[in-house]
Amino acid sequence: MSSPASRPVPPAAASQLNLRGAVDLSSLKQRTAPPAGQSSAAPTAGPAGAAPPSATAQGAAPDTGGQPLRVEVTEANFQQLVELSAQVPVVFGLWASYSPASGELLNVLEDIINSYGGRLVLGAADIDAFPQLAQAFQVQAVPTAVAVVKGQPVPLFQGGADEQQVRSLLDELLKVAAANGVTGSLGGAGNAPAEAEPAPLPPLHQAAYDAIEAGDFAAAAAAYRQALLEMPADAEAKAGLAQVELMDRLQSLTGPDGEALRQLAAEQPDNLDAQLGVADLDIAGGHIDDALGRIVGFIGRNFGPERETARVRLLELFEVVGPSDERVAKARQGLARVLF
């Protein structure tokens, strides 16, 4: 079911990437009261050809007792799911009746999430019935998966993913959730036994995670830099440093700031700060090709110190996305062409 359009965003970076400004859920949180005469737990029929509803009550907040951890998302229960994300991560699978692949994705997600023993919940969202959610999550195509942790969105993938990719992303998502203090479980849910506790992190890595949880990105970066001083080949520390530096750059950006930055970058294609800033926003939003291609294009048009600054930032973003990612390989080829 994988698709060339899909590109997972590393949740290890996304735990704080677009939490400020890139996606604003506040308007949706104000729309949680059900219409007069309609219960928030009332089932709603999907359009013809849509993915069949789960055994979990549509519109109801998830419960324990071993039932499949899937909820049909509505305006009435959206706020409940956001609040639940302070206990366990909620994975929103956005689908539409016109996309058969989105129904397949929900089946894959439901089976996998049930295997995590209640540590994850699936919210199936029909974008035809709930278009505001698609707009808030900046969805450009279905299927799309976006997690919410502590009320904050973490983009996962768009366009589809196979089971192995999904499991890898969810494993990383749980690490992100744990780093942010979300370690709950809906008791009795799922069929798989609880997994063994993960091995403790190296002390400097743990210090970095603790600093991220406290919102102190400078301290997290310092911990990762010290780890690299002690072990220059520490790939996780290298990636962590690139990720936390990206978090730090994005934390003060609001939605209007981001729009203004995009406008400036469009008007001034050779403005280094604007181009790098928009690349950060694109990485946070899951638009990996756009982000990397933007910087490669800048490098191809410019020379001198600004070119080197852009090249260094591009290499840092390679670490954020993942050096083995196919889009990084594509960008490396583009970089080689413009440099040589």
C-alpha positions, 0 to 999 in steps of 0.5 A: 500500500506504500505510495510515492506520495508518502513521506513519514516525518520522524516523530522524534523530531516532530514532538515539538516541531510544529506545536506552535503555529503550524497547526492550530487546533483551538478553533476545533476545540470550540466546536465540540458541543453536539447539535441540539437533540444529538448525543455525542455518542450517536453513531453516524453512517458513512457515505456509500463505499466508505470504510466500514465503522469499527466495533467501537461506538462511533462518536464515543470516547474510547473505553477499556475492556479489550475492544478495538481502540478505534473511534469515529471522530466527530465534532462532538467527540474531538475535544475528548480525544484531544484530552485523551492524548494527555494519557495516550497518543491518539493517531488520527487516520484521515480518510474519504470515501473516494479513496479506497487506499484510505480505507485500507490504511484504516484497517492496517492502523486499527490492527497495528494499534490494537497490538500495542496493548492500549498504549495508542488510540485510533481516531478515524476521521472522514474528511467529508463529514469533518472538513475542519479537521482536514483544514486544521491538519493541513491535509493535502491528500488522503490517506493521511495520519497525524498523531496528537500528543498532549493536545499537540499534532505530530505529522506521521505520513501522507499518501499511505505506508506499509505495515513495517513503516507504520510500526516503525513510526508508532514505535518512535511516536511512543518514544516521543510521547514518553519524552513528553510525559505521556506514558499511560495505557487503557487497561485491558485493551488490545490482545498483545502482552505488554512489551518489556520496558525499554533499556535506559538511555545513556545519561546525556541522551536522557538529559537531552530528553528531560530538557526537551520535556521541560522546553529547554532546547538550549540545554538539550542541544548542549547535552547532545553536543557533549555526547558528540564530544565524548563519542563523535560517531554517536549517530543518535546524538547527531540526529538529536542535535539537529532535531532539537535545534530545529525545534528551537528555531520553530518554537517562537513562530506563530501562524501569522509569522509563518505566513509572512515568512512564506510571503517574504521567501516568495518575493525574495528567492535569494533571501537566505534567512527566509528560505531557511525559515520556510524550509524549517516550516516545510520539514515540520509540516511533512513537506520534505521534498519541498524543504530540501529542494528549496535549499538545494535551489538556493545553493545553486543560485548563490555563492560565498558564505551564504552558500556554505551556510545553506549547505550546512543547514541542508546537512542538518536537515538530512539528519532530521529526516534520516540519512537513509531516507530516499528523499535525502538521497534525492536531495544529495544528488541535487546538491552534488549537481549544483556544487560540482 
